[in-house]
């Protein structure tokens, strides 16, 4: 008899309580899923906000570093200019005396002489220009002179010959390289192309000995 009753219940299907229990279980799972979804969304928003904050902080640091770098670059640039101008001044003082053994009387000295082309555009300048009635000497001054500076000065000499300032017109032009530091290789190269070489020696300037057979290169202006 009990078996027959159970069979009857199975044939009748789910009861109202069964369906209610199913809805309750579905609703519970939905609420749990919604809560998990909301939690994940909240965590994602939090991580996004933290990432945005870190990004803003990083941007601030980068901007501050850029400002500091610009200041440093300006300070270093100004220091380099100051050192270069100091070396020029030290070398320019009574520089003509260093060439007493040569047929020059270069007692007139000028600094930072600009060279303009026919369109009045600045092409280069001469750090130190020495002159007398027959000769002119263009001296390129560097804190540390190297072979590239010698090459650049050769090009500068051609520009001076092509666009001579008044003090150079009609004279024989020669050149020199001067530096606070000049390597032996650069000294040799400068002499090979016909430049004199000067360097700082303590608080004075020294004209380095030229090799046997040295002839200063002349540019006729």
matplotlib code that plots the C-alpha trace (Angstrom):
import matplotlib.pyplot as plt

x = [0.0, 2.8, 4.5, 1.3, 1.1, 4.7, 4.0, 1.0, 3.0, 5.7, 2.9, 1.5, 4.9, 6.4, 4.4, 3.9, 6.4, 9.0, 8.4, 8.6, 11.9, 13.3, 12.4, 13.9, 17.1, 17.3, 16.7, 19.4, 21.9, 20.9, 21.5, 24.9, 25.8, 24.7, 26.7, 29.8, 29.4, 29.0, 32.0, 34.1, 32.9, 33.8, 37.3, 37.8, 36.8, 39.1, 42.0, 41.3, 41.2, 44.5, 46.0, 44.8, 46.3, 49.6, 49.6, 49.0, 51.8, 54.1, 53.2, 53.9, 57.3, 58.2, 57.2, 59.3, 62.3, 61.9, 62.0, 65.0, 66.8, 66.1, 67.5, 70.6, 71.1, 70.9, 73.3, 75.8, 75.5, 76.1, 79.0, 80.5, 80.1, 81.7, 84.7, 85.0, 85.0, 87.5, 89.8, 89.5, 90.3, 93.3, 94.6, 94.0, 96.1, 99.3, 99.0, 101.1, 104.2, 104.0, 105.0, 108.0, 110.2, 108.0, 107.6, 104.4, 103.5, 100.0, 99.4, 95.8, 93.4, 89.7, 87.3, 84.1, 84.4, 81.3, 81.5, 78.5, 77.8, 76.6, 73.0, 74.1, 73.5, 75.9, 78.1, 80.6, 82.7, 86.3, 87.1, 90.2, 91.5, 95.0, 96.3, 99.0, 99.3, 100.2, 99.0, 95.9, 95.6, 92.3, 92.5, 89.9, 89.6, 88.3, 88.1, 89.2, 90.3, 90.2, 90.6, 87.0, 87.8, 90.8, 88.5, 85.9, 88.6, 89.8, 86.2, 86.1, 89.3, 87.7, 84.6, 86.8, 88.7, 85.4, 83.7, 86.5, 85.8, 87.4, 90.4, 91.3, 90.8, 94.0, 96.1, 97.6, 95.5, 96.9, 95.3, 95.8, 94.1, 94.1, 92.7, 92.8, 93.5, 94.9, 95.8, 99.2, 97.4, 95.4, 98.6, 100.2, 97.2, 96.9, 100.5, 100.1, 97.4, 99.4, 97.9, 99.9, 98.8, 98.6, 97.6, 97.2, 100.2, 99.3, 98.1, 99.8, 99.6, 102.2, 102.9, 103.7, 106.9, 106.3, 107.8, 110.8, 109.8, 106.6, 105.1, 102.1, 99.3, 98.3, 95.0, 95.3, 92.4]
y = [0.0, 2.4, 1.6, 2.4, 5.8, 6.7, 5.7, 8.0, 10.9, 10.4, 10.3, 13.5, 15.3, 18.1, 19.5, 23.2, 23.0, 21.5, 24.3, 26.9, 25.4, 25.5, 29.2, 30.0, 28.1, 29.9, 33.3, 32.5, 31.6, 34.7, 36.9, 35.2, 35.7, 39.3, 40.0, 38.3, 40.4, 43.6, 42.7, 42.1, 45.4, 47.2, 45.7, 46.5, 50.1, 50.3, 48.9, 51.3, 54.2, 53.1, 52.7, 56.2, 57.6, 55.9, 57.2, 60.7, 60.4, 59.0, 61.9, 64.3, 62.7, 62.8, 66.5, 67.3, 65.3, 67.2, 70.5, 69.5, 68.2, 71.5, 73.4, 71.1, 71.4, 75.2, 75.3, 72.9, 74.9, 78.1, 76.5, 75.3, 78.7, 80.3, 77.9, 78.4, 82.2, 82.0, 79.9, 82.3, 85.2, 83.5, 82.5, 85.9, 87.9, 89.0, 86.1, 87.8, 87.4, 83.6, 84.1, 86.3, 83.8, 84.2, 87.1, 88.2, 91.3, 90.2, 92.8, 93.5, 91.0, 90.6, 88.1, 86.5, 88.0, 87.0, 85.9, 86.8, 85.7, 87.9, 87.5, 88.8, 85.4, 84.2, 81.4, 81.1, 83.2, 83.4, 82.9, 85.0, 87.0, 88.3, 90.7, 93.1, 95.0, 91.8, 88.8, 87.5, 84.5, 82.8, 81.0, 78.3, 77.8, 74.6, 73.4, 70.0, 70.1, 67.0, 66.0, 67.0, 70.6, 70.7, 69.6, 72.2, 74.9, 74.0, 74.6, 77.8, 79.1, 78.6, 80.5, 83.3, 83.4, 83.5, 86.0, 88.0, 90.6, 94.0, 93.2, 90.2, 91.7, 91.8, 89.9, 86.5, 84.3, 81.5, 79.4, 78.0, 75.6, 76.4, 74.3, 73.7, 70.1, 69.0, 65.3, 64.5, 62.9, 66.1, 68.2, 66.0, 66.3, 70.0, 70.5, 68.2, 70.4, 73.6, 74.9, 76.2, 74.7, 76.4, 75.1, 76.3, 75.8, 76.7, 80.3, 81.1, 79.9, 77.8, 77.6, 74.0, 73.2, 72.5, 69.5, 69.7, 71.1, 72.6, 75.3, 77.3, 77.0, 80.2, 81.3, 84.3, 86.6]
z = [0.0, 0.8, -2.5, -4.3, -2.5, -3.5, -7.1, -7.1, -5.8, -8.6, -11.2, -9.9, -10.3, -8.3, -5.5, -4.7, -2.0, -4.4, -6.9, -4.2, -3.0, -6.5, -6.9, -3.5, -4.5, -7.8, -6.2, -3.6, -6.3, -8.3, -5.3, -4.6, -8.3, -8.2, -5.0, -6.6, -9.7, -7.7, -5.7, -8.8, -10.3, -7.1, -7.1, -10.7, -10.1, -7.1, -9.1, -12.0, -9.5, -8.0, -11.4, -12.4, -9.2, -9.8, -13.4, -12.2, -9.6, -12.3, -14.6, -11.8, -11.2, -14.9, -15.1, -12.1, -13.5, -16.9, -15.1, -13.1, -16.2, -18.1, -15.1, -15.0, -18.8, -18.6, -15.6, -17.3, -20.6, -18.8, -16.9, -20.2, -21.8, -18.8, -18.9, -22.6, -22.3, -19.5, -21.6, -24.5, -22.2, -20.8, -24.2, -25.8, -23.3, -25.1, -27.4, -30.0, -27.8, -28.4, -32.0, -31.5, -33.4, -36.5, -38.9, -37.4, -35.3, -34.3, -31.7, -32.6, -31.0, -31.4, -29.8, -31.2, -34.7, -36.8, -40.4, -42.6, -46.1, -49.0, -47.7, -44.2, -42.7, -39.9, -41.2, -38.4, -36.0, -35.0, -31.3, -31.4, -34.4, -34.3, -36.9, -38.1, -41.4, -43.4, -41.4, -39.7, -37.5, -36.7, -33.4, -32.5, -28.8, -27.2, -23.6, -25.0, -28.6, -30.8, -34.4, -35.3, -34.0, -36.4, -39.3, -38.4, -38.2, -41.7, -43.0, -41.0, -42.6, -46.0, -44.9, -43.6, -46.9, -48.8, -46.6, -44.9, -42.3, -42.9, -40.6, -42.8, -46.3, -48.4, -45.8, -45.5, -43.2, -41.0, -38.3, -34.8, -32.5, -28.8, -25.9, -22.2, -23.1, -26.5, -27.0, -28.6, -31.5, -32.1, -31.8, -34.5, -36.8, -36.4, -37.2, -40.3, -41.7, -41.0, -37.8, -34.8, -31.5, -28.1, -24.8, -21.2, -19.0, -15.5, -15.6, -18.9, -22.5, -24.3, -28.0, -28.6, -30.6, -34.2, -35.9, -38.3, -41.7, -40.4, -42.6, -41.5, -44.1, -45.7, -47.1, -49.4, -48.8]

ax = plt.figure().add_subplot(projection="3d")
ax.plot(x, y, z, "-o")
ax.set_aspect("equal")
plt.show()
